[in-house]
Amino acid sequence: LAVPYLATAIHIQSSSSPLYVSVAQDGLFLVTSEPDTVAGYERVILTPNPVEFQRLYEKVLGSEPSAAGDFAEQTKTLAASLGNLVVVRKGQVDTISDGTQVVQCSEKGSPRRCGGQGDLLSGTVGLFAHWARIAEQQLSASSGISPLLLAAYGGCFLVKKCAELAYHKHHRSLLTGDMLLEIPTVFQTVLEPKP
């Protein structure tokens, strides 16, 4: 029952609005079932974990991605096949592509993965995409990298850095809520410009 409504919401947001749509978890299940739901909408950001990436890759390209293959090339191929939307392939190194460019976030992160990290990433990437849209002309001119790729990289960096800091405090009892508490620290020490 929810699938048609979700598909409609993604379609409406993607086609008629300047807003970006970050899709995770159940949304990725829908996209894997019906890739045309998002194909060609360049303001869509998919954030699959390794299993979700494999399923989506198989559905869209008709073959399984090689475990020993080039993650950057596989991510770029999938993003291009979906009409140059952004794919954030989560992993030890997050691989991000819009079908033409690839960036990777190799920030340390945490050895513990906990439920809710993907939600934090999806929300953060959505927020950073909004900020990137506001600063689009400056970002394109200064870096040569798509503002949307920079937004996705920024989201990956923030979440991994928060996970690292929270893990040092909580070790194996780390929860996503602990990571949220580290956001101000990461912004103050890493992301905000120094005077």
Secondary structure, DSSP 8 states (H G I E B T S, - for coil): -HHHHHHHHHHHHHHH-S--EEE-THHHHHHHH-GGGTTT-TTEEE---HHHHHHHHHHHHSS---TTS-HHHHHHHHHHHTTS-EEEE-SSSEEEE-SS-EEEE-----S---TTHHHHHHHHHHHHHHHHHHTHHHHHHHHSS-HHHHHHHHHHHHHHHHHHHHHHHHGGG--HHHHHTTHHHHIIIIIS---
